[in-house]
Amino acid sequence: MNDVLDVAERAAFMAEATCEELAILVRDNPREVTSLRGFAAVLKRMPEQQPELDRPEVRALLADLDTALGQLNGALSLCGLNA
C-alpha cells in the first residue's frame, strides 16, 4: 500500500508542476514517466495475483493512483510533452 501511495504522490506532484517545471523533469529524467507508469501497472495487477490485497481500501488506493496518473497524462498533454 505504501508503494501505491508513493507512486500516486509522485504522479500528483508531477501533474501539479508548471509546464516549464514538467518540461525540465521530463528532459532531465526522460524515463521517469515511463517507469512511473510501468510500476503503476504492476501495482494495479497485485490484487489479482495476491487475493489478500483484494480489499476495498486497496481498490480505493488504486483508484487514487489511476486519478493521479490521469492528471499527469493530462498535464503532459496540456504542456505538449511526449513522455
N, C-alpha and C positions, 0 to 999 in steps of 0.2 A: 504494500500500500504506500510505503514511503517513496518507492521508485515512481509510482504513478503520480504522486503529488509533486515530486521533483520535476518530472517531465512536463506536467501541466503548468507548473510555476514558471519554468524556463520558456515554454511556448507563450504563455501570457505576458511575460516580461518582454520578449521579443516583439510580440504583437502590439504592445503599448509604446514601442520606440517610435521616434520620428522617422520619416523616410530616410533622412540623412544618417541617423544612427543605425537604422536597419541595413542600409547600404554598406556601411562600414563593417557591421557584424558579418554580413554575407561575404564581403570582399576579404576580410581578414580570416574568416573561418568558413571557406566555401562548402565544407562538408557538414557543418553543424546542423543545418536544417534537415538535410537528408538523413543524418544519423539520428536526429531527434524523431523524425517520422518513423524511421525503422524501429527504433527502440519502442516507440509508442505502439506500433503494430504488434510487436512481440508481447508487450504488456497486455494488450487487448485480447490476445489469444489465451492468456493464462487461465481464466476461469473455465475454458473448455478443456484444458489439459489438467487442471487441478480442481476437481469438483468442490473442494472445501473453500475455494475462493469465489464460488458462485453464490454470493450473498448480496443482499440489497445495498449495503454500504460500499461494496466493491463496484457494483454496477453503477452506483451514483458517482464514484470517483472516476470511473471510465467515461461516463457521460461528460463530466467536467473536463476530462482530457480531450475528448472529441471537440468540445466547445472551444477550448484553448487552441487546439490545432486549426480549427476552422477560422478563428480570429487571426491566427498567424498567417494562414494562407490568404485571407482577405487583405491583410496588411501588405503582404508581399505583392499581391496583385495590384492593389491601390498604388503602391510605390513603383510599379513597373519592374519588379525584380523577379528574376527567374532563379529559383533555388530548389 
